[in-house]
Protein backbone atom coordinates (compact mmCIF):
# COMPACT_ATOMS: atom_id res chain seq x y z
CA UNK A 1 0.00 0.00 0.00
CA UNK A 2 1.00 3.61 -0.62
CA UNK A 3 0.15 5.89 2.30
CA UNK A 4 -0.07 9.50 1.20
CA UNK A 5 0.19 12.35 3.70
CA UNK A 6 -1.68 15.32 2.29
CA UNK A 7 -5.06 15.75 0.63
CA UNK A 8 -3.98 18.62 -1.64
CA UNK A 9 -5.33 19.11 -5.12
CA UNK A 10 -1.72 18.98 -6.28
CA UNK A 11 -1.17 15.39 -5.17
CA UNK A 12 -4.55 14.40 -6.61
CA UNK A 13 -3.45 15.69 -10.03
CA UNK A 14 0.11 14.44 -9.76
CA UNK A 15 1.05 11.29 -7.85
CA UNK A 16 -2.52 9.96 -7.61
CA UNK A 17 -3.13 10.60 -11.30
CA UNK A 18 0.16 8.99 -12.34
CA UNK A 19 -0.63 5.91 -10.25
CA UNK A 20 -4.11 5.67 -11.78
CA UNK A 21 -2.80 5.98 -15.33
CA UNK A 22 -0.15 3.34 -14.64
CA UNK A 23 -2.87 1.08 -13.23
CA UNK A 24 -5.03 1.64 -16.32
CA UNK A 25 -2.03 0.70 -18.45
CA UNK A 26 -1.91 -2.71 -16.78
CA UNK A 27 0.69 -2.17 -14.06
CA UNK A 28 0.24 -3.76 -10.65
CA UNK A 29 0.09 -0.51 -8.66
CA UNK A 30 -0.41 -0.59 -4.88
CA UNK A 31 -3.59 1.17 -3.73
CA UNK A 32 -3.30 4.60 -2.15
CA UNK A 33 -4.78 5.66 1.19
CA UNK A 34 -4.76 9.42 1.70
CA UNK A 35 -4.19 10.87 5.17
CA UNK A 36 -5.41 14.28 6.27
CA UNK A 37 -2.65 15.42 8.62
CA UNK A 38 -4.47 18.52 9.95
CA UNK A 39 -7.87 19.07 11.49
CA UNK A 40 -9.09 21.37 8.69
CA UNK A 41 -12.86 20.81 8.42
CA UNK A 42 -12.98 21.82 4.75
CA UNK A 43 -10.37 19.26 3.76
CA UNK A 44 -12.14 16.61 5.82
CA UNK A 45 -14.97 16.70 3.28
CA UNK A 46 -12.60 15.18 0.72
CA UNK A 47 -12.03 12.04 2.75
CA UNK A 48 -15.45 10.58 1.99
CA UNK A 49 -15.00 11.30 -1.71
CA UNK A 50 -11.71 9.40 -1.79
CA UNK A 51 -13.58 6.18 -0.94
CA UNK A 52 -15.81 6.41 -4.04
CA UNK A 53 -14.89 3.45 -6.33
CA UNK A 54 -15.75 5.63 -9.34
CA UNK A 55 -12.79 7.80 -8.43
CA UNK A 56 -12.50 11.56 -8.73
CA UNK A 57 -11.96 13.71 -11.83
CA UNK A 58 -8.77 15.44 -12.88
CA UNK A 59 -9.29 17.77 -15.82
CA UNK A 60 -6.18 18.33 -17.93
CA UNK A 61 -6.40 21.52 -19.97
CA UNK A 62 -3.77 23.38 -21.91
CA UNK A 63 -1.40 23.29 -24.87
CA UNK A 64 0.75 20.24 -25.51
CA UNK A 65 2.96 19.89 -28.60
CA UNK A 66 1.11 22.82 -30.16
CA UNK A 67 -2.32 21.25 -29.71
CA UNK A 68 -5.08 22.08 -27.28
CA UNK A 69 -5.79 19.44 -24.64
CA UNK A 70 -9.08 19.22 -22.75
CA UNK A 71 -9.32 15.81 -21.15
CA UNK A 72 -10.98 14.43 -18.03
CA UNK A 73 -9.35 11.46 -16.31
CA UNK A 74 -11.04 9.60 -13.47
CA UNK A 75 -8.46 8.77 -10.83
CA UNK A 76 -9.12 5.35 -9.32
CA UNK A 77 -5.79 4.65 -7.63
CA UNK A 78 -7.10 5.95 -4.26
CA UNK A 79 -9.16 3.56 -2.14
CA UNK A 80 -9.96 5.83 0.78
CA UNK A 81 -9.04 8.67 3.10
CA UNK A 82 -8.54 8.87 6.83
CA UNK A 83 -7.90 11.60 9.37
CA UNK A 84 -4.67 11.39 11.35
CA UNK A 85 -6.47 13.09 14.22
CA UNK A 86 -9.73 11.13 14.26
CA UNK A 87 -8.36 7.80 12.98
CA UNK A 88 -4.94 7.67 14.61
CA UNK A 89 -5.17 4.01 15.65
CA UNK A 90 -6.16 3.02 12.11
CA UNK A 91 -3.25 5.01 10.69
CA UNK A 92 -0.80 3.34 13.06
CA UNK A 93 -1.99 -0.07 11.84
CA UNK A 94 -1.62 0.96 8.19
CA UNK A 95 1.91 2.32 8.51
CA UNK A 96 3.10 -0.34 10.93
CA UNK A 97 1.68 -3.17 8.85
CA UNK A 98 0.51 -2.68 5.26
CA UNK A 99 2.48 0.31 3.98
CA UNK A 100 5.30 -0.15 1.49
CA UNK A 101 5.72 3.45 0.33
CA UNK A 102 5.02 6.78 2.02
CA UNK A 103 4.34 9.91 -0.06
CA UNK A 104 3.93 13.39 1.37
CA UNK A 105 3.17 16.95 0.39
CA UNK A 106 2.49 18.90 3.55
CA UNK A 107 3.18 22.44 2.32
CA UNK A 108 6.04 24.89 2.74
CA UNK A 109 6.03 24.53 6.53
CA UNK A 110 5.38 20.81 6.68
CA UNK A 111 8.79 19.98 8.17
CA UNK A 112 8.46 22.59 10.93
CA UNK A 113 7.06 21.70 14.31
CA UNK A 114 6.34 23.49 17.54
CA UNK A 115 8.75 23.54 20.50
CA UNK A 116 6.29 21.56 22.58
CA UNK A 117 6.53 18.73 20.02
CA UNK A 118 10.10 18.18 21.22
CA UNK A 119 8.57 16.32 24.17
CA UNK A 120 7.55 12.75 23.38
CA UNK A 121 3.75 12.36 23.36
CA UNK A 122 2.09 10.13 25.90
CA UNK A 123 0.91 6.66 24.86
CA UNK A 124 -2.17 6.97 22.65
CA UNK A 125 -1.76 10.72 22.22
CA UNK A 126 -1.86 12.00 18.64
CA UNK A 127 1.35 13.95 17.93
CA UNK A 128 1.10 17.53 16.72
CA UNK A 129 2.62 18.19 13.28
CA UNK A 130 3.54 16.02 10.33
CA UNK A 131 7.11 15.27 11.47
CA UNK A 132 6.05 14.17 14.99
CA UNK A 133 3.28 12.06 13.48
CA UNK A 134 5.67 10.45 11.00
CA UNK A 135 8.26 9.78 13.71
CA UNK A 136 5.66 8.07 15.89
CA UNK A 137 4.34 6.00 13.01
CA UNK A 138 7.80 4.84 11.94
CA UNK A 139 8.65 3.99 15.54
CA UNK A 140 5.51 1.83 15.77
CA UNK A 141 6.57 -0.01 12.63
CA UNK A 142 10.09 -0.56 13.96
CA UNK A 143 8.74 -1.85 17.29
CA UNK A 144 6.74 -4.49 15.39
CA UNK A 145 9.75 -5.60 13.41
CA UNK A 146 8.50 -4.05 10.18
CA UNK A 147 10.68 -3.79 7.09
CA UNK A 148 12.20 -0.42 6.16
CA UNK A 149 10.02 1.83 4.02
CA UNK A 150 10.54 3.96 0.93
CA UNK A 151 9.66 7.61 1.50
CA UNK A 152 8.96 9.87 -1.50
CA UNK A 153 8.43 13.40 -0.18
CA UNK A 154 7.05 15.96 -2.64
CA UNK A 155 7.39 19.13 -0.57
CA UNK A 156 9.08 21.99 -2.39
CA UNK A 157 12.19 21.76 -0.21
CA UNK A 158 15.63 21.29 -1.77
CA UNK A 159 16.92 17.78 -1.06
CA UNK A 160 13.56 17.03 0.59
CA UNK A 161 14.42 13.39 1.27
CA UNK A 162 17.62 14.29 3.11
CA UNK A 163 15.90 17.09 5.01
CA UNK A 164 12.99 14.89 6.08
CA UNK A 165 15.33 12.13 7.26
CA UNK A 166 17.31 14.71 9.24
CA UNK A 167 14.33 16.19 11.09
CA UNK A 168 12.90 12.75 11.90
CA UNK A 169 16.26 11.54 13.25
CA UNK A 170 16.60 14.76 15.24
CA UNK A 171 13.17 14.35 16.81
CA UNK A 172 13.77 10.66 17.50
CA UNK A 173 16.87 11.65 19.49
CA UNK A 174 14.91 14.28 21.43
CA UNK A 175 12.30 11.68 22.27
CA UNK A 176 14.96 9.22 23.43
CA UNK A 177 13.85 6.47 21.05
CA UNK A 178 17.26 4.82 21.02
CA UNK A 179 20.07 3.90 18.68
CA UNK A 180 18.32 0.81 17.39
CA UNK A 181 15.47 2.87 16.00
CA UNK A 182 17.87 5.47 14.61
CA UNK A 183 19.81 2.75 12.82
CA UNK A 184 16.56 1.34 11.37
CA UNK A 185 15.57 4.81 10.12
CA UNK A 186 18.86 4.97 8.24
CA UNK A 187 17.93 1.75 6.41
CA UNK A 188 14.74 3.33 5.06
CA UNK A 189 15.01 4.94 1.63
CA UNK A 190 14.56 8.71 1.93
CA UNK A 191 14.31 9.72 -1.71
CA UNK A 192 14.71 13.34 -2.77
CA UNK A 193 12.27 14.31 -5.52
CA UNK A 194 11.15 17.36 -7.49
CA UNK A 195 7.56 17.94 -8.60
CA UNK A 196 6.44 20.26 -11.39
CA UNK A 197 2.84 20.81 -12.47
CA UNK A 198 0.51 23.80 -12.27
CA UNK A 199 -2.72 22.72 -10.58
CA UNK A 200 -4.94 25.77 -10.67
CA UNK A 201 -8.37 24.84 -9.33
CA UNK A 202 -9.77 22.31 -6.86
CA UNK A 203 -12.95 20.44 -7.68
CA UNK A 204 -15.49 19.55 -5.03
CA UNK A 205 -15.56 17.28 -3.19
CA UNK A 206 -12.36 15.93 -4.77
CA UNK A 207 -10.41 16.41 -7.96
CA UNK A 208 -8.65 19.27 -9.70
CA UNK A 209 -8.00 21.19 -12.91
CA UNK A 210 -4.37 21.01 -14.04
CA UNK A 211 -2.15 21.63 -17.02
CA UNK A 212 -1.02 18.71 -19.23
CA UNK A 213 2.66 19.30 -18.45
CA UNK A 214 3.97 17.41 -15.45
CA UNK A 215 7.25 16.14 -14.08
CA UNK A 216 8.19 14.04 -11.08
CA UNK A 217 11.98 13.86 -11.00
CA UNK A 218 13.15 11.18 -8.58
CA UNK A 219 16.74 10.73 -7.47
CA UNK A 220 18.05 7.20 -7.83
CA UNK A 221 19.29 5.33 -4.80
CA UNK A 222 20.49 1.75 -4.46
CA UNK A 223 17.50 -0.43 -3.67
CA UNK A 224 14.89 2.02 -4.92
CA UNK A 225 11.92 0.32 -6.60
CA UNK A 226 9.27 2.81 -7.67
CA UNK A 227 5.67 1.66 -7.10
CA UNK A 228 4.90 2.35 -10.78
CA UNK A 229 6.42 3.76 -13.95
CA UNK A 230 5.01 6.66 -15.95
CA UNK A 231 6.24 8.82 -18.86
CA UNK A 232 6.24 11.91 -16.61
CA UNK A 233 8.21 10.22 -13.83
CA UNK A 234 11.95 10.58 -14.47
CA UNK A 235 14.64 8.76 -12.51
CA UNK A 236 17.87 10.76 -12.40
CA UNK A 237 21.29 10.67 -10.78
CA UNK A 238 21.29 14.47 -10.37
CA UNK A 239 18.26 16.50 -9.35
CA UNK A 240 20.00 19.87 -9.41
CA UNK A 241 19.46 20.72 -13.11
CA UNK A 242 15.73 19.98 -12.75
CA UNK A 243 15.57 22.03 -9.56
CA UNK A 244 17.43 24.99 -11.05
CA UNK A 245 15.34 25.07 -14.23
CA UNK A 246 12.08 25.02 -12.34
CA UNK A 247 13.16 27.40 -9.59
CA UNK A 248 14.90 30.00 -11.74
CA UNK A 249 12.69 29.91 -14.83
CA UNK A 250 9.14 28.80 -13.99
CA UNK A 251 9.10 29.98 -10.37
CA UNK A 252 11.21 33.08 -11.06
CA UNK A 253 8.84 34.01 -13.87
CA UNK A 254 5.85 33.63 -11.56
CA UNK A 255 7.52 35.87 -8.99
CA UNK A 256 8.36 38.50 -11.64
CA UNK A 257 4.72 38.46 -12.77
CA UNK A 258 3.52 38.74 -9.16
CA UNK A 259 5.74 41.76 -8.56
CA UNK A 260 4.43 43.41 -11.73
CA UNK A 261 0.85 42.64 -10.62
CA UNK A 262 1.50 44.13 -7.20
CA UNK A 263 3.01 47.31 -8.61
CA UNK A 264 0.01 47.71 -10.95
CA UNK A 265 -2.46 47.72 -8.05
CA UNK A 266 -2.95 44.04 -7.19
CA UNK A 267 -6.34 43.42 -8.81
CA UNK A 268 -7.71 40.47 -6.80
CA UNK A 269 -9.04 38.46 -9.77
CA UNK A 270 -6.08 38.98 -12.13
CA UNK A 271 -4.67 35.76 -13.58
CA UNK A 272 -1.39 34.80 -15.20
CA UNK A 273 -3.19 34.08 -18.46
CA UNK A 274 -4.85 37.49 -18.59
CA UNK A 275 -1.59 39.28 -17.87
CA UNK A 276 0.20 37.33 -20.60
CA UNK A 277 -2.46 38.50 -23.07
CA UNK A 278 -2.08 42.25 -22.42
CA UNK A 279 0.38 42.77 -25.29
CA UNK A 280 3.16 44.05 -23.02
CA UNK A 281 3.91 41.42 -20.40
CA UNK A 282 4.86 38.53 -22.68
CA UNK A 283 7.54 40.47 -24.63
CA UNK A 284 8.92 41.90 -21.38
CA UNK A 285 9.13 38.49 -19.71
CA UNK A 286 10.65 36.89 -22.80
CA UNK A 287 13.26 39.66 -22.86
CA UNK A 288 14.13 39.03 -19.22
CA UNK A 289 14.57 35.34 -19.91
CA UNK A 290 16.64 35.82 -23.08
CA UNK A 291 18.87 38.63 -21.83
CA UNK A 292 19.48 37.64 -18.21
CA UNK A 293 18.18 34.20 -17.24
CA UNK A 294 19.33 32.03 -20.16
CA UNK A 295 22.83 33.60 -20.21
CA UNK A 296 23.13 32.81 -16.52
CA UNK A 297 22.23 29.16 -17.16
CA UNK A 298 24.68 29.11 -20.07
CA UNK A 299 27.47 30.10 -17.66
CA UNK A 300 26.59 26.92 -15.76
CA UNK A 301 26.55 24.74 -18.87
CA UNK A 302 22.74 24.55 -19.08
CA UNK A 303 22.06 27.09 -21.84
CA UNK A 304 20.28 24.73 -24.25
CA UNK A 305 18.21 23.19 -21.46
CA UNK A 306 17.21 26.67 -20.29
CA UNK A 307 16.21 27.81 -23.79
CA UNK A 308 13.91 24.80 -24.18
CA UNK A 309 12.44 25.19 -20.71
CA UNK A 310 11.75 28.89 -21.30
CA UNK A 311 9.64 28.06 -24.36
CA UNK A 312 7.75 25.39 -22.42
CA UNK A 313 7.22 27.82 -19.54
CA UNK A 314 5.85 30.60 -21.75
CA UNK A 315 3.38 28.12 -23.25
CA UNK A 316 2.33 27.08 -19.77
CA UNK A 317 1.84 30.68 -18.64
CA UNK A 318 -0.35 31.35 -21.69
CA UNK A 319 -2.52 28.28 -21.06
CA UNK A 320 -5.97 29.38 -22.32
CA UNK A 321 -7.76 27.16 -19.82
CA UNK A 322 -6.10 27.75 -16.46
CA UNK A 323 -7.09 30.63 -14.19
CA UNK A 324 -3.97 30.84 -12.04
CA UNK A 325 -4.54 33.82 -9.72
CA UNK A 326 -1.60 36.14 -9.14
CA UNK A 327 -2.90 36.81 -5.63
CA UNK A 328 -2.14 33.16 -4.82
CA UNK A 329 1.33 33.37 -6.39
CA UNK A 330 2.12 36.55 -4.42
CA UNK A 331 1.79 34.82 -1.05
CA UNK A 332 5.14 34.66 0.83
CA UNK A 333 6.47 36.94 -1.93
CA UNK A 334 9.59 38.14 -0.16
CA UNK A 335 10.74 34.64 0.71
CA UNK A 336 10.13 33.58 -2.88
CA UNK A 337 12.24 36.47 -4.22
CA UNK A 338 15.10 35.47 -1.94
CA UNK A 339 15.09 31.88 -3.14
CA UNK A 340 14.10 32.26 -6.79
CA UNK A 341 15.78 35.54 -7.76
CA UNK A 342 18.54 36.31 -5.27
CA UNK A 343 19.37 32.61 -5.25
CA UNK A 344 19.80 32.66 -9.02
CA UNK A 345 22.01 35.74 -8.92
CA UNK A 346 24.22 34.16 -6.25
CA UNK A 347 24.38 30.83 -8.12
CA UNK A 348 25.45 32.47 -11.37
CA UNK A 349 27.90 34.91 -9.81
CA UNK A 350 29.63 32.10 -7.98
CA UNK A 351 30.70 31.10 -11.51
CA UNK A 352 30.96 34.55 -13.17
CA UNK A 353 31.30 37.26 -10.52
CA UNK A 354 30.99 40.22 -12.91
CA UNK A 355 27.89 39.10 -14.84
CA UNK A 356 25.45 42.02 -15.12
CA UNK A 357 21.79 41.21 -14.34
CA UNK A 358 20.13 44.62 -13.88
CA UNK A 359 16.44 43.64 -13.97
CA UNK A 360 16.90 40.66 -11.71
CA UNK A 361 18.93 42.81 -9.32
CA UNK A 362 16.13 45.38 -9.28
CA UNK A 363 13.61 42.66 -8.43
CA UNK A 364 15.85 41.28 -5.69
CA UNK A 365 16.35 44.80 -4.32
CA UNK A 366 12.59 45.31 -4.05
CA UNK A 367 12.62 43.02 -0.99
CA UNK A 368 15.01 45.21 0.99
CA UNK A 369 13.21 48.38 -0.09
CA UNK A 370 9.85 47.05 1.16
CA UNK A 371 11.38 45.80 4.40
CA UNK A 372 12.94 49.22 5.03
Number of C-alpha atoms within 10 A of each C-alpha: 17 23 24 26 25 23 24 21 20 25 24 27 27 22 20 22 23 23 25 23 21 19 19 14 10 8 14 12 19 18 20 25 23 29 23 24 24 18 12 10 8 8 17 19 14 22 20 13 20 27 18 13 13 12 20 25 21 26 22 21 20 23 20 15 8 8 8 14 16 13 13 14 16 15 24 23 27 26 16 19 25 23 20 23 18 12 14 19 13 13 20 20 14 18 23 21 16 14 24 18 21 20 20 23 19 22 13 11 12 18 18 12 16 9 7 9 17 15 13 17 16 8 6 8 11 17 21 17 18 23 21 26 21 19 22 22 20 22 22 17 23 18 12 10 12 17 15 18 19 22 23 24 27 25 23 19 20 14 19 20 20 15 16 23 19 14 17 21 19 14 20 22 15 14 17 11 16 11 11 10 19 17 11 17 21 13 13 16 21 25 21 24 26 25 22 20 17 19 25 17 17 17 14 12 16 21 27 23 25 26 23 21 17 18 16 21 22 22 21 18 14 6 9 13 12 14 17 16 17 13 10 14 18 15 16 14 10 12 18 14 15 18 20 19 20 21 21 25 25 20 20 23 24 21 24 21 22 23 20 16 20 15 9 9 8 15 12 12 11 15 21 23 19 17 18 19 13 9 9 10 16 17 11 12 16 16 12 18 21 15 14 18 26 24 19 26 23 15 14 15 12 16 16 12 15 25 20 11 17 22 12 16 19 17 16 22 24 18 22 15 18 22 19 20 19 25 17 13 18 19 12 10 14 18 12 21 23 16 17 24 27 21 17 22 24 13 16 21 16 12 12 14 11 9 15 14 17 11 13 20 13 11 18 22 15 15 17 10 8 8 7 6
